Amino acid sequence: MAEIVNLRQARKRRARADQAAVAAANRALHGRTAAERDRDRQEAERARRTLDGAQLSAGPERDGQG
């Protein structure tokens, strides 16, 4: 004898499985730990400071007037 299947429950079960698969894919694509975000922020700040420190200032001799 065949097993009786409640179609409403089967649809809900399948929808939950689909949502879980999408969520797992999003976590893989977008998920980063707080430590990773902090590290990237610190690297960007360090690069900005290095670039600002190497910038030539526009003094009177470099203003294009002399």
N, C-alpha and C positions, 0 to 999 in steps of 0.2 A: 504494500500500500504506500502511496506517495505521501511525503511530508507536507503538511499544510503550511503555507507561507502567507503571512500577513503582508500584503503589498505596501501598505503605508509604512510599516516598520522597515521593510526592505529598502524603500526609497530613502527614508531618513538615514539609515545605516550607510547607504551608498553616498549620500550627500556629505555626511560627516567624514567619510574616508576621503572623498575628493577634496574637501576643505583642509583636511590634515595634510594631504599631499601638497597643496598649494602653499600652505603655511611653512612646510618643511623647505620647499624651494625658495621661498622668500627669506627664510632664516639663513639659508646657505648663501644667498646673493647679498643680503643687506645686513646680516647680523655681525656685529663687531663688539668685542668686549670693551668695557670702560677703559681698561689699560691700553688697548690698541688705539682708542680715540685720543687718550691723553698723550701717548707717544707721538702720534701724528701731529697733534697740536703743538707739542714741544719742538718737534723737528721743523715745522713751518715757522715758528717763532724764532728759532735759532737761525734759520736761513734768512729770514727778514732782517734780523740784527746784523748778520754778516754782510748782507747786501747794503744796508744802510751805512755800515762802518766803512765800506769800500767806496762809497759815493764821493765824488769830487765836489767840493763846495764851489759855488759861483761867487767868487770874490770880485773885487774891482778889476783885477787883471784878467779875469775870465768872462767878463760880461759882454765881450764882443765890441767894446768901445776903444780898444787900445791895442 
